């Protein structure tokens, strides 16, 4: 199982959310490294002007996948199927595999994307 972080997870860390901190600690103790992608980093980095220290600390403990041509095309195809518009959300869903957990502030949109992608995920609202 992998923990996949959407922008909401970083926002929760930025505000010092105890549940988010506990989840990250549990992952570290289990020897697992959460993942996200560069598009999520772009979303949270620009929103946290002057308050990026918690985001930077979290990024040190996360593998950041590139939002490259392949992932972008797959995300676009998924959005075409769902009628969605958020490339970042679609890409987060596509990073995940069956049984993974996504930490997100937007579980409703990600549920529809995961269903269309045929991926069985746990979506945990943060």
N, C-alpha and C positions, 0 to 999 in steps of 0.2 A: 504494500500500500504506500502510495506517495501522497503527500500533502501539497496541493497546488494552490498558490496564492493569487487571488484577484486583487484589484486595487483596494477593496474594502479591508483586506487583511493589513495592508500597510497603513491605512488610515487609522485602524484600530490600534496598531502598534504606536503610531505617532501620538495618539491621545492616552497612551499608557494603559490600555485595556488589559485587566488582569487575566481574563480568559485567554486572550491572544498570547500573552506572555507564557501562560501555563502550557498552551498547546505547542508553542515553539520549544519550550524546555523539554516536554515529553518527546518530541521528535528527536532532539539532540541526544537525550538519554537512550533512545531506542536505536541510535546510530543511523538515523535517516536524515536526508537533506531535502527540505522542501524545494519546490521549483516554481518559477514564474517565467515570464518572457519580457523582452525589452520594451514592448508596447506598454505593459503595466508599469514598468519603471518610469517611462516617459510621463504617464498619467499622474503618478504620485509625486514625482520629483518636481514638476512644474507647479503643483497645487500647494506644496509645502514650503513656499518661499520663506527662508529664514528659520525653518523648523525641521530641517532635513536630518538632524543627528539621529533620531530614532529610526528613520527610514534607512539611513546609511548603515546603522548597526544591524538591522534586519537583513539588508542586502548582503552583508558579510557572511550570513548564515544560510544563504539561499543560492541555488544554482539558477542562473538566468539564461534561458534559452533564447536564441535569436528569433526575432519575428522576421524571418527571411522569405524569399520568394515562394518556396514550397508551402510553408505554413500560411502565408498570406493567401495563396490561391485556394488552399483547402478551406480556409475561413470564409473566403468569398463564396465558394460553392455551397458551404453550409448555410450562409446567410441567404443565398438565393432560394434554398429549399424552405427556409423558415419565414422568409419575408422580414428578417431582422436587419439591423443596420450597424451594429456595434462589432467591428472587426476585433477589438481587444477581447471582448467577452467570448466571441466565437473561437478565437485563438487559445484562450485559456481552456475552454472545453476540449479542444483538440490536443492540448498538451497532456490531458489526463487519460488514463487507461481504466478499464473496468475495475471497480473496487476502490479507486482513489477517492480522496476527499478534497473538495474545493472550498476554501474559505472565501466567502464573498458577501458583499452587502446587497447583492441583487440575485437571490436564489430563483426568483420567478423566471427571469429571462434565461438564466443558465439551465434551468430545468427543461425548457422547450428546446434549447440547443442540444443538450445532452440526449434527449429523447430522439431527436432527428438524427443525431450522429450514431445512435445505437449503442451508446456508452452508458453503463450502469455506474452512476456516481453517487456519492454522499455529498450533499450541498449543505454546508454549515454556515448559517448567517452569522456575521460578525458586526 
